[in-house]
Amino acid sequence: MTDTPANDVAARAEDRSAALVRKRYRAERRFRMYGLAAIMAALGMLTVLLFSIVSSGLPAFTTTQVALNLTFDAGDIDPDGSTDPAKLASGNYRGALLKSLRAEFPGAETRKGRRDAINMISNEVTFVMRDMVLADPSIIGTTQRVWVKSSADIDQLAKGSIDRALPESDRRVNNRQLGWFEKLEREDRVKTTFNTTFFTTADSREPEQAGILGAVVGSALTLLITLLLSFPVGVMSAVYLEEFAPKNRWTDVIEVNINNLAAVPSIVFGLLGLAVFLNFFALPRSAPVVGGMVLALMTLPTIIIASRAALKAVPPSIREAALGMGASRLQTVTHHVLPLAMPGILTGTIIGMAQALGETAPLLMIGMVAFIVDIPQSFTDPATVLPVQVFLWADAPERAFVERTSAAIMVLLTFLIMMNLFAVLLRKKFERRW
C-alpha cells in the first residue's frame, strides 16, 4: 500500500519522458520532411528553368536551307570574259540572283515580288555565289542547283514557330511567300541542317547569320587578362597577410575591407573601371584588356579569401618542422606551405573565374555592350562577351533571336558547369586531410 504513490509518480514520470521522446521524434521527422520538401522544390524550379531554356534554345542549333536554281549570268558577273579574280570578286552577283529568283518564283517580276523573294533567303547568298565563282570560274554562264540558307522568317516557318493558319496580317510571312515555300516543300527542296554558323561567326543584325564565336573569343581574352592580373596579386596578398603581416589594427582593417569588397555589387567595379581606366587612363573602350582589369578587381577578394583559407588549413607542424631544419620563413612558405595549399588556392581561383565569366553589369559600364561583327584578334580590339551577347539578343525584336538567346545561355551554362566541375575534381584529387 505504501509503495503505490511512489510507483504512480514513477509511472507518470516515465510516461511524460516517453511522450517527450515521441514529440522530439515527430519534430525530427517533420524537420526532415521540410528539408526534403525544400530540396524537391528547388530541384523542381531548377528543372523548370532548364527545361524552358533547353526547349527554347535547341531549335537554334539547326537551320533551314532551300535549294535554288541559280544562274551565274556572264553579263552580270564577267561581262568582258576576262575571268580576272579581281573583277570576278566585284561582279554584279545581286543582279544574277534577282534573275534567278524571277525564273524560280512566279510573281517575282514586280518590285514587291522581288522584295518578297529576296526576303525568303539570307542576304549572304550573293557572297556564296561569289565564292563559288572564285573557286571555279567555269560555272559562269551555267545554272547550278545550290542549297542556300533561308531567312530567319522562313526558318521560323519551317520549324513551326509561325502558324500557317493565321491570317496574313498576323504573320511575318505573307501568302505569296507561303505559297512559294510550300511549292519548295512539295518539290523536296527544303531541308534542316546543323547550324554551324552559330559557332563559327560573330554577331549579326540578321538572326540566321548571328553566331557566338566573337563573344566566346572575347570572353576568353577577357578571362585571360583577369587571370594574369588577379591570380598572382591575390595569392601574394594572401601569403603576406597570412604568413608575414603582423597582427595589429591595420591588418584587421585590411581583412575587414577585403571581406567587404567581396560583397560589393559588381556594377560598382564597373563604375570604377569607367572612371579610372577609361576616363583617366584613356584606355580603349569595349576592349578585353579593360574588361579583364575590371573583372580582376572584382575577383581579387574571392581569390584572397580562398587562398588565406587554404593557407590556414596547412598544419603548423609543417612550418615548425621546416623552421627547425634551418629554413627561412620565405623558404618555409614557398617550398612547403604554398605547394600544400595550392589545390585549395586553385579551387578558389577557378570559382572566382567562373563568377567573372557570368558577369554582365561591370562590362556594360565600360562599353562592352557594343555591336561587334568581327572576331577580336587582340586584347585591344573591340569585343563583347557571352553574358553581354545574351543581353543584346534578349533585347532584339526578331523572334529568331529568342532561340539564339536561349542557345547562348546553354553554352554559357556549359562553360560554368565545366569550370565548377573542374574545381571540384581538382579539390578531390589533391585535397589532403590532416
Buried (B, 14 or more C-beta within 10 A) or exposed (E): EEEEEEEEEEEEEEEEEEEEEEEEEEEEEEEEEEEEEEEEEEEEEEEEEEEEBBEBBEBBBBBBBBBBEBBBBBEBBBEEEEEEEEEBEEBBBBBBBBBBBBBBBEBBEEEEBBEBBBBBBBBBBBEBBBEBBEEEBEBBEEBBEBEBBBBBBBBBBBBEBBEEEEEEEEBBBBEBBBEBBEBBEEEEBBEEEEBEBBBEBBBBEBBBBBBBBBBBBBBBBBBBBBBEBBBEBBBEBBBEBBBEBEEEEEEEEBBEEBEEBBEEEBBBBBBBBBEBBBEEEEBBBBBBBBBBBBBBBBBBBBBBBBBBBBBEBBEEEBBEEBBEEEBEEEEBBEEBBBEBBBBBBBBBBBBBBBBBBBBBBBBBBBBBBEEBEEBBEEBBBBBBBBBBBBBBBBEBEBBBBBBBBBBBBBBBBEBBEEBBEBBEEBBEEEEEEE
